[in-house]
Amino acid sequence: MTSLPMTVRDPELPERVEIYEVGPRDGLQNEQNVVPVAVKAEFLDRLADAGLRTLEATSLVHPKWVPQLADAAELLQVLTRREGLDYPVLTPNERGLDRALSAGCDHVAVFASATETFAKRNLNRTLDEQFAMFEPTVTRAVREGLRVRAYVSMVFGDPWEGGVDPDQAAGVGARLMEMGCDQLSLGDTIGVATPAHVGAVLDACAARGVGVDRVAVHFHDTYGQALANTLAALRHGVTTVDASAGGLGGCPYAGSATGNLATEDLVWMLDGLGIAHGVDLAALVDTSVWMAGHLGRPSPSRVVTALTPE
């Protein structure tokens, strides 16, 4: 079997895509067993060696909520941050921001909800109250010179509320961007989006003043739609795509959420489309096989499976 797809360039698609690697944070936070700090640090190093330039390192949340990432401060101490690479961390509140600043982080993220029910379940706030919670964190981070990413979860559907109106999701995103966030990541937390729905949400964001140059997409592959949805986003001009090495991940607060879009599957598609991304696929596959060994199960990535000898 060939190790690279045939390239057929589509001139209507972006020339380059930035892959925002979320495996070390979003991928590992859903593991039942805690991964040792040394393994996490090596995972980040291996991903960097593979050519990834944006590596979401960890989450500075209270260990009670995400015990798998309770070692965040230790990881940030031992991690060798390479020049030119970006190591964002999730900071849900001002206490998390304090820890991020102490660790020398210069890129943080907040995590909001597009729906009332998930806001209450995940943040213990109403849809409107969540903004009051985020505003001090975002304002201070911007004042301190940090870049702030805004994640919005349940953008395309919610397990309790069903489908989400694109304008409602876009409204949440727009309010976060107005606070000073520099990028908006639209999350299909339970993987129910389809391509036309993706286009509708992106159009709704643009109508509220958030153009595709400031938008990233974050798809889960619950129903096998992650790549199709990514392609739809690329056709709308999106150039930042979240992905997780080996397809690791899920959501600890949404039981139906399965793994993220696998970075290897994304890279294979981008290679076939002639879109530059800077990632060495073979090195990335080796990294995911290595991590799968530590986790004790095979990677769910189709490309990892196809390129790994039995």
C-alpha positions in Angstrom: 0.0 0.0 0.0 1.2 3.5 -0.8 2.2 5.7 2.1 1.1 8.9 0.4 -2.1 9.8 -1.5 -2.0 11.1 -5.0 -2.2 14.9 -4.9 -4.9 16.7 -6.9 -4.9 20.4 -6.1 -8.2 22.2 -5.7 -7.5 25.9 -6.4 -10.6 26.9 -4.4 -9.2 25.6 -1.2 -6.6 27.3 1.1 -3.0 26.9 0.1 -2.0 26.2 3.7 -3.7 24.9 6.9 -2.5 25.4 10.5 -3.1 22.2 12.5 -3.9 23.0 16.1 -2.9 19.8 17.9 -5.1 19.1 20.9 -4.1 15.5 21.7 -2.0 16.3 24.8 -4.9 18.2 26.4 -8.2 17.2 24.9 -7.0 13.8 23.9 -5.6 12.7 27.3 -8.1 14.4 29.5 -10.6 11.7 28.8 -8.4 8.7 29.6 -9.4 6.5 32.5 -5.8 6.1 33.7 -3.5 9.0 34.4 -0.6 9.2 31.9 2.8 9.8 33.6 4.3 13.3 33.3 7.4 12.0 31.5 5.2 10.3 28.9 3.2 13.5 28.4 6.4 15.5 27.9 7.8 13.0 25.5 4.5 13.0 23.6 4.8 16.8 23.1 8.4 16.5 22.0 7.5 13.7 19.5 4.7 15.8 18.1 7.0 18.8 17.7 9.5 16.5 16.0 6.8 15.5 13.5 6.4 19.1 12.5 3.4 20.3 14.5 3.8 23.9 15.6 0.8 24.5 17.8 0.6 22.0 20.7 -2.1 22.4 23.3 -0.1 21.2 26.3 -2.5 20.8 29.2 -5.4 22.3 31.1 -5.1 24.4 34.3 -8.4 23.3 35.8 -9.0 22.1 39.3 -7.9 18.4 39.6 -11.3 17.5 41.0 -12.8 18.1 37.5 -10.1 16.7 35.3 -7.8 14.5 37.4 -6.0 13.2 34.4 -4.4 16.7 34.0 -3.8 17.3 37.7 -0.1 17.3 36.9 -0.3 20.4 34.6 2.1 22.5 36.7 4.7 19.8 36.8 4.4 19.2 33.1 4.9 22.8 32.3 8.0 22.8 34.4 9.7 19.8 32.7 8.5 20.6 29.2 11.1 21.9 26.8 9.4 24.7 24.9 11.0 25.1 21.5 11.5 28.5 19.9 8.8 29.2 17.3 6.4 26.7 18.7 3.2 27.5 20.5 2.1 25.7 23.7 -1.4 27.0 24.6 -3.1 25.9 27.8 -6.7 25.9 28.9 -7.4 28.4 31.7 -11.1 28.3 32.9 -10.8 31.1 35.4 -8.6 33.7 37.0 -7.0 31.1 39.3 -6.0 29.1 36.2 -4.7 32.3 34.6 -2.5 32.9 37.7 -1.0 29.5 37.2 -0.5 30.1 33.5 1.3 33.3 34.2 3.5 31.7 36.8 4.5 29.0 34.4 5.4 31.6 31.7 2.6 30.7 29.3 1.8 33.3 26.6 -1.2 31.6 25.0 -4.3 30.5 26.9 -7.9 29.4 26.1 -11.3 29.6 27.7 -14.1 27.1 27.2 -17.7 28.3 26.8 -20.9 26.6 25.9 -23.3 27.4 23.0 -26.3 25.9 25.0 -28.0 26.6 28.3 -28.0 23.0 29.5 -24.3 22.3 28.9 -23.4 25.7 30.5 -25.2 24.6 33.6 -23.8 21.1 33.6 -20.2 22.0 32.7 -19.8 25.5 34.2 -22.6 25.7 36.8 -23.7 28.9 35.0 -26.6 30.0 32.7 -25.8 30.7 29.1 -25.6 34.5 29.9 -23.8 34.1 33.3 -20.9 32.3 31.7 -19.7 35.5 30.1 -19.4 37.3 33.5 -17.2 34.3 34.6 -14.9 34.6 31.5 -14.7 38.4 31.2 -12.2 39.0 34.1 -9.9 36.2 32.8 -10.0 37.3 29.2 -9.5 41.0 30.0 -6.6 40.4 32.3 -4.9 37.9 30.0 -5.1 40.4 27.1 -3.8 43.1 29.4 -0.8 40.9 30.3 0.0 40.4 26.6 -1.3 36.9 26.3 -3.2 35.6 23.3 -6.6 34.1 24.2 -8.5 31.4 22.3 -12.2 31.0 22.8 -13.6 27.5 22.6 -17.3 27.1 22.2 -18.7 23.6 22.8 -22.0 22.1 21.6 -22.0 24.4 18.6 -23.8 22.0 16.3 -25.8 19.9 18.8 -26.4 19.2 22.4 -27.3 15.7 23.9 -30.0 17.3 26.1 -31.3 20.1 23.8 -30.8 18.6 20.3 -29.9 20.8 17.4 -28.5 24.2 18.0 -29.5 27.3 16.1 -26.5 28.6 14.1 -27.2 32.1 15.2 -27.3 31.2 18.9 -23.9 29.5 18.6 -22.5 32.4 16.6 -23.8 34.8 19.2 -21.9 33.1 22.0 -18.7 33.1 19.9 -19.1 36.8 18.9 -19.5 37.9 22.6 -16.2 36.1 23.5 -14.4 37.7 20.6 -15.7 41.1 21.6 -14.0 40.5 25.0 -10.6 40.4 23.3 -10.2 36.7 22.3 -8.1 36.4 19.1 -9.4 33.1 17.8 -12.8 31.2 18.0 -12.8 27.4 17.9 -16.2 26.0 17.0 -16.6 22.7 18.7 -18.8 19.8 17.5 -18.6 18.2 20.9 -20.8 15.2 20.2 -20.0 14.9 16.5 -23.4 15.5 15.0 -22.5 18.2 12.5 -22.9 17.7 8.8 -21.3 19.8 6.0 -24.2 22.2 5.2 -24.7 22.8 8.9 -21.0 23.7 9.2 -21.5 26.3 6.4 -24.5 27.7 8.1 -22.6 28.3 11.4 -19.7 29.9 9.6 -22.1 32.2 7.7 -23.8 33.1 11.0 -20.4 33.9 12.5 -19.5 36.1 9.6 -22.8 37.9 9.9 -21.9 38.8 13.5 -18.5 40.1 12.5 -16.4 37.0 13.1 -14.7 36.1 9.8 -13.2 32.8 8.8 -9.7 34.3 9.3 -10.4 34.2 13.1 -12.2 30.9 13.2 -11.0 27.4 13.8 -13.0 24.2 13.6 -13.0 21.3 16.1 -14.8 18.2 15.0 -15.5 14.9 16.7 -16.0 11.8 14.6 -18.9 10.2 16.4 -20.9 9.6 13.2 -17.9 9.5 10.8 -18.4 13.1 9.6 -15.3 14.9 10.9 -13.4 14.9 7.6 -16.4 15.8 5.5 -17.1 18.7 7.9 -13.5 19.8 7.8 -13.6 19.9 4.0 -16.8 22.0 4.2 -15.0 24.4 6.5 -12.0 24.6 4.2 -14.3 25.5 1.3 -15.6 28.4 3.4 -12.0 29.6 3.9 -11.2 28.3 7.3 -7.4 27.7 7.7 -7.1 26.4 11.3 -8.2 22.9 12.1 -8.1 21.3 15.5 -7.1 17.6 15.5 -5.8 15.0 17.9 -2.9 12.7 17.2 -4.2 9.1 16.9 -7.8 10.3 17.3 -7.5 10.5 21.1 -10.1 12.3 23.1 -13.7 12.9 23.9 -15.5 15.0 26.4 -15.7 13.9 30.1 -19.0 15.9 30.5 -20.8 14.6 27.4 -21.1 10.8 27.4 -21.9 10.4 23.7 -18.8 12.2 22.6 -16.2 10.0 21.0 -12.7 10.8 19.7 -11.5 13.9 18.0 -10.7 14.1 14.3 -7.4 12.2 14.1 -4.5 14.4 13.0 -3.2 11.6 10.7 -6.5 11.4 8.9 -6.5 15.1 8.4 -2.9 15.1 7.2 -3.7 12.4 4.6 -6.6 14.4 3.3 -4.6 17.6 3.2 -1.8 15.9 1.3 -4.2 14.6 -1.3 -5.6 18.1 -1.7 -2.1 19.6 -2.1 -2.6 21.8 1.0 0.6 22.6 2.9 0.7 21.9 6.7 4.3 21.1 7.6 3.7 17.7 9.3 5.7 14.5 8.6 3.0 11.9 8.4 5.3 8.9 9.0 6.7 10.5 12.2 3.2 11.4 13.4 2.0 7.8 12.8 5.0 6.5 14.8 4.2 8.9 17.6 0.5 7.7 17.8 1.6 4.1 17.7 4.0 4.8 20.6 1.3 6.6 22.6 -1.2 3.8 21.9 1.3 1.4 23.4 1.3 3.5 26.6 -2.4 3.6 26.7 -2.8 -0.1 26.1 -5.0 0.0 23.0 -4.7 0.6 19.3 -5.3 4.0 17.8 -8.7 4.6 16.3 -7.2 6.6 13.4 -7.9 4.9 10.1 -4.6 6.2 8.6 -2.6 5.0 11.6 -4.2 1.6 11.1 -3.6 1.5 7.4 0.1 2.5 7.7 1.0 0.3 10.6 2.3 -3.2 9.8 0.5 -5.9 11.6 
